[in-house]
Amino acid sequence: MEMDESFKPISLEARNSMKSSHPGKMIKVKTITKETIVIQLTMIILAISTLYGFFTFDYKDIVFIESVVSALQSVKIMLFEPHLQHFTFGEAIFQVMVTLGLAFLTTLFGAVIALFLGLLAARNLSTRFVSNLIKGCVAFIRAVPTVLWVLIFSVAAGLGSVAAVIGMTFHSVGYLIKAFSEAFEELDKGVIEALRASGANWWQIVFQAVLPSCVTYLISWTFLRFEINFAVAVGMGAAAGAGGIGYDMFMASGFYFDLREVGLITYFILAFAIVLEILAGRIKRKLKSR
């Protein structure tokens, strides 16, 4: 069987002639750009400012080396000699569950409210004016720290769990609206246009196309906010008197000055945070396998 002339392999001489006629050129990559210059200058300024503040800070009569050694000893006592003295193990578990309850309520309320507002904030599901209005409001909400929202609402509700739940929910709504709306905007426009062309109304588009396509993203963002709210609830227990394990940590560190008790409370918080992370990972894997 004869080989077609068009499929004959190229000879070595032909390859060399092609290389000589089309010599390779080096690709020039600009390593120095305006962005890199700005970043490098910013890092240099921050480093110089840090060193200047470190050497010019008024340390009073504190000896730096002795302070470092004392701090390391405190960390050693806290992490390697933990124990409970002012409350029992069962009470500690109960207080952790109170903190989890605060985080769960704020995440639940925030997710429900953010789901509806997130649909209105998505550009492909709402008008430009409504979308920009909602995104502008939630940007302001996110810019204010959670502890400030809790203190603002504590003026009306008083310090305690009520103000903590309202303030944390307020910030959770602002966080989740941004996350949910961006997930909705990633949906293929062709699917929405096809449903609209077939006569589907807004609610049918949401329940038949938007939510089924974005459910894994919604679950992921909700669990991420739940983990954040758990950490915030610990701080609110001390700052706003919301109770839970955060209040016990505040009492152990600021009232009893018991580093060993602070260490054990830290281990409690770390253990529950790891459990939440494992649970979130399993739920995500189950949703993706469907």
C-alpha positions as CSV (number, residue, x, y, z in Angstrom):
1,M,0.0,0.0,0.0
2,E,1.5,3.3,-1.1
3,M,1.5,6.3,1.3
4,D,-0.1,9.5,0.2
5,E,2.4,12.2,-0.5
6,S,0.6,14.7,1.8
7,F,1.2,12.4,4.8
8,K,5.0,11.9,4.4
9,P,7.0,12.8,7.5
10,I,9.1,16.0,7.5
11,S,12.8,15.3,7.0
12,L,15.4,16.6,9.4
13,E,16.8,19.1,6.8
14,A,13.3,20.5,6.3
15,R,12.9,21.0,10.1
16,N,16.2,22.7,10.3
17,S,15.3,25.0,7.4
18,M,12.0,25.9,9.1
19,K,13.8,26.7,12.4
20,S,16.3,28.9,10.6
21,S,13.6,30.7,8.6
22,H,11.5,31.3,11.7
23,P,13.9,31.8,14.6
24,G,12.4,31.7,18.1
25,K,11.9,34.9,19.9
26,M,12.2,35.4,23.7
27,I,9.0,36.4,25.4
28,K,9.5,39.5,27.4
29,V,7.6,39.6,30.7
30,K,7.4,42.9,32.5
31,T,8.3,42.1,36.1
32,I,7.9,45.7,37.2
33,T,4.5,47.3,36.8
34,K,2.7,50.1,38.5
35,E,0.8,47.6,40.6
36,T,3.9,45.8,41.8
37,I,5.6,49.2,42.6
38,V,2.6,50.3,44.7
39,I,2.5,46.9,46.5
40,Q,6.2,47.0,47.3
41,L,6.1,50.6,48.5
42,T,3.1,49.8,50.7
43,M,4.9,46.8,52.2
44,I,8.1,48.9,52.8
45,I,6.2,51.7,54.4
46,L,4.3,49.2,56.7
47,A,7.5,47.5,57.7
48,I,9.3,50.8,58.5
49,S,6.2,52.0,60.4
50,T,6.1,48.8,62.4
51,L,9.8,48.9,63.3
52,Y,9.6,52.6,64.2
53,G,6.6,52.0,66.5
54,F,8.4,49.0,68.0
55,F,11.5,50.9,68.9
56,T,9.8,54.2,69.9
57,F,6.9,52.7,72.0
58,D,6.9,53.7,75.6
59,Y,7.5,50.5,77.5
60,K,7.7,52.2,80.9
61,D,9.9,50.0,83.1
62,I,9.2,46.8,81.3
63,V,12.1,44.7,80.2
64,F,11.4,43.2,76.8
65,I,13.3,39.9,77.3
66,E,11.7,39.3,80.7
67,S,8.2,40.1,79.3
68,V,8.7,37.6,76.4
69,V,9.7,34.9,78.8
70,S,6.8,35.6,81.1
71,A,4.4,35.5,78.1
72,L,5.7,32.2,77.0
73,Q,5.3,30.8,80.5
74,S,1.7,32.0,80.6
75,V,1.1,30.3,77.2
76,K,2.6,27.1,78.6
77,I,0.4,27.2,81.7
78,M,-2.7,27.9,79.6
79,L,-2.1,25.2,77.0
80,F,-0.3,22.4,78.9
81,E,-1.9,22.7,82.3
82,P,-5.7,23.2,81.6
83,H,-8.2,22.5,84.4
84,L,-11.6,23.7,85.6
85,Q,-12.0,25.2,89.1
86,H,-15.0,27.6,89.1
87,F,-17.5,25.4,87.2
88,T,-17.9,21.8,86.3
89,F,-17.3,19.9,83.1
90,G,-21.1,19.6,82.5
91,E,-21.6,23.3,83.0
92,A,-18.8,24.0,80.5
93,I,-20.6,21.8,77.9
94,F,-23.9,23.6,78.6
95,Q,-22.3,27.0,78.1
96,V,-20.8,25.9,74.8
97,M,-24.2,24.7,73.7
98,V,-25.6,28.2,74.6
99,T,-22.9,29.8,72.4
100,L,-23.8,27.3,69.6
101,G,-27.5,28.2,70.1
102,L,-26.7,31.9,69.6
103,A,-24.7,31.2,66.5
104,F,-27.5,28.9,65.1
105,L,-30.3,31.4,65.7
106,T,-28.4,34.3,64.1
107,T,-27.4,32.2,61.1
108,L,-30.9,30.9,60.6
109,F,-32.5,34.3,60.8
110,G,-29.8,35.8,58.6
111,A,-30.0,33.1,56.0
112,V,-33.8,33.3,55.6
113,I,-33.8,37.1,55.3
114,A,-30.8,37.1,53.0
115,L,-32.3,34.5,50.7
116,F,-35.1,36.7,49.7
117,L,-33.1,39.9,49.6
118,G,-30.3,38.2,47.7
119,L,-32.8,37.3,44.9
120,L,-33.7,41.0,44.7
121,A,-30.0,42.0,44.8
122,A,-29.0,39.7,41.9
123,R,-28.8,41.7,38.6
124,N,-30.2,38.9,36.5
125,L,-33.3,38.6,38.7
126,S,-34.1,42.1,39.6
127,T,-33.9,45.7,38.3
128,R,-30.6,47.6,38.3
129,F,-32.0,50.2,40.7
130,V,-33.2,47.7,43.3
131,S,-30.0,45.7,43.0
132,N,-27.8,48.7,43.5
133,L,-29.9,49.9,46.4
134,I,-29.7,46.7,48.3
135,K,-26.0,46.1,47.6
136,G,-25.3,49.7,48.8
137,C,-27.2,49.1,52.1
138,V,-25.5,45.8,52.8
139,A,-22.1,47.3,52.0
140,F,-22.7,49.8,54.8
141,I,-23.9,47.1,57.2
142,R,-20.7,45.0,56.5
143,A,-18.5,48.0,57.0
144,V,-19.7,48.3,60.7
145,P,-18.2,45.6,63.0
146,T,-20.6,43.2,64.5
147,V,-19.8,44.3,68.1
148,L,-20.9,47.8,67.2
149,W,-24.2,46.6,65.9
150,V,-24.7,44.6,69.1
151,L,-23.9,47.7,71.2
152,I,-26.3,49.8,69.1
153,F,-29.2,47.4,69.6
154,S,-28.3,47.0,73.3
155,V,-29.4,50.7,73.7
156,A,-33.0,49.5,73.0
157,A,-32.9,45.9,74.2
158,G,-30.3,46.2,76.9
159,L,-27.1,44.1,77.3
160,G,-27.8,40.4,76.9
161,S,-28.6,37.7,74.5
162,V,-31.5,39.6,72.8
163,A,-29.2,42.5,71.7
164,A,-26.5,39.9,70.7
165,V,-28.9,37.9,68.5
166,I,-30.3,41.1,66.8
167,G,-26.9,42.6,66.2
168,M,-25.3,39.4,64.9
169,T,-28.3,38.7,62.7
170,F,-28.0,42.2,61.2
171,H,-24.4,41.7,60.2
172,S,-25.1,38.1,59.0
173,V,-27.8,39.4,56.7
174,G,-25.4,41.9,55.1
175,Y,-22.7,39.2,54.7
176,L,-25.1,36.5,53.2
177,I,-26.9,38.9,50.8
178,K,-23.6,39.6,49.1
179,A,-22.7,35.9,49.0
180,F,-26.1,34.7,47.8
181,S,-26.6,37.4,45.2
182,E,-23.2,36.7,43.6
183,A,-24.1,33.0,43.5
184,F,-27.4,33.8,41.7
185,E,-25.6,36.0,39.2
186,E,-23.4,33.1,38.2
187,L,-26.4,31.3,36.8
188,D,-26.4,30.9,33.0
189,K,-28.5,33.7,31.4
190,G,-29.7,31.4,28.7
191,V,-31.6,29.2,31.2
192,I,-33.5,32.3,32.6
193,E,-34.2,33.6,29.2
194,A,-35.6,30.2,28.1
195,L,-37.9,30.0,31.0
196,R,-39.1,33.6,30.5
197,A,-39.7,32.8,26.8
198,S,-41.8,29.7,27.8
199,G,-44.0,31.9,30.0
200,A,-42.6,31.2,33.4
201,N,-43.1,33.9,36.1
202,W,-40.5,35.2,38.5
203,W,-41.3,32.6,41.3
204,Q,-41.2,29.7,38.8
205,I,-37.8,30.8,37.6
206,V,-36.5,31.0,41.2
207,F,-37.8,27.6,42.3
208,Q,-37.2,25.7,39.1
209,A,-33.8,27.1,37.9
210,V,-32.1,29.4,40.4
211,L,-32.4,27.6,43.7
212,P,-31.7,24.1,42.4
213,S,-28.6,25.3,40.6
214,C,-27.2,27.3,43.5
215,V,-28.2,25.1,46.5
216,T,-24.6,23.8,47.1
217,Y,-23.3,27.4,47.1
218,L,-26.0,28.5,49.5
219,I,-25.3,25.7,51.9
220,S,-21.5,26.4,51.8
221,W,-21.9,30.1,52.5
222,T,-24.4,29.5,55.2
223,F,-22.1,27.1,57.0
224,L,-19.2,29.5,56.6
225,R,-21.3,32.2,58.3
226,F,-22.3,29.8,61.0
227,E,-18.7,29.2,61.9
228,I,-18.0,32.9,61.9
229,N,-21.1,33.5,64.1
230,F,-19.9,30.8,66.6
231,A,-16.6,32.7,66.9
232,V,-18.4,36.0,67.2
233,A,-20.8,34.6,69.8
234,V,-17.8,33.8,72.0
235,G,-16.8,37.4,71.9
236,M,-20.3,38.7,72.4
237,G,-20.6,36.6,75.5
238,A,-18.0,38.8,77.1
239,A,-18.6,42.1,75.4
240,A,-22.4,42.2,75.5
241,G,-23.1,39.9,78.4
242,A,-24.8,37.4,76.1
243,G,-23.7,34.4,78.2
244,G,-22.3,31.2,77.0
245,I,-18.7,30.1,77.1
246,G,-17.4,33.5,76.1
247,Y,-18.7,35.0,79.4
248,D,-17.0,32.2,81.4
249,M,-13.7,32.9,79.5
250,F,-14.1,36.6,80.3
251,M,-14.6,35.8,84.0
252,A,-11.7,33.3,84.1
253,S,-9.3,35.8,82.4
254,G,-10.4,39.2,83.8
255,F,-11.9,38.3,87.2
256,Y,-10.4,35.1,88.4
257,F,-7.0,35.5,86.5
258,D,-7.0,31.7,86.1
259,L,-4.9,30.9,83.0
260,R,-5.5,27.1,83.4
261,E,-9.2,27.6,83.1
262,V,-8.8,29.9,80.1
263,G,-6.7,27.1,78.5
264,L,-9.4,24.5,79.0
265,I,-12.1,26.8,77.7
266,T,-10.0,27.4,74.6
267,Y,-9.8,23.7,74.0
268,F,-13.5,23.4,74.3
269,I,-14.0,26.1,71.7
270,L,-11.4,24.5,69.4
271,A,-13.0,21.1,69.7
272,F,-16.5,22.4,68.7
273,A,-15.0,24.4,65.9
274,I,-13.4,21.3,64.4
275,V,-16.6,19.3,64.8
276,L,-18.5,22.1,62.9
277,E,-15.9,22.0,60.1
278,I,-16.2,18.2,59.8
279,L,-20.0,18.4,59.7
280,A,-20.0,21.1,57.1
281,G,-17.6,19.1,54.9
282,R,-19.7,16.0,55.0
283,I,-22.9,17.9,54.2
284,K,-21.2,19.5,51.2
285,R,-19.9,16.1,49.9
286,K,-23.4,14.6,50.2
287,L,-24.9,17.5,48.3
288,K,-22.3,17.2,45.5
289,S,-22.8,13.5,45.2
290,R,-26.5,13.9,44.4
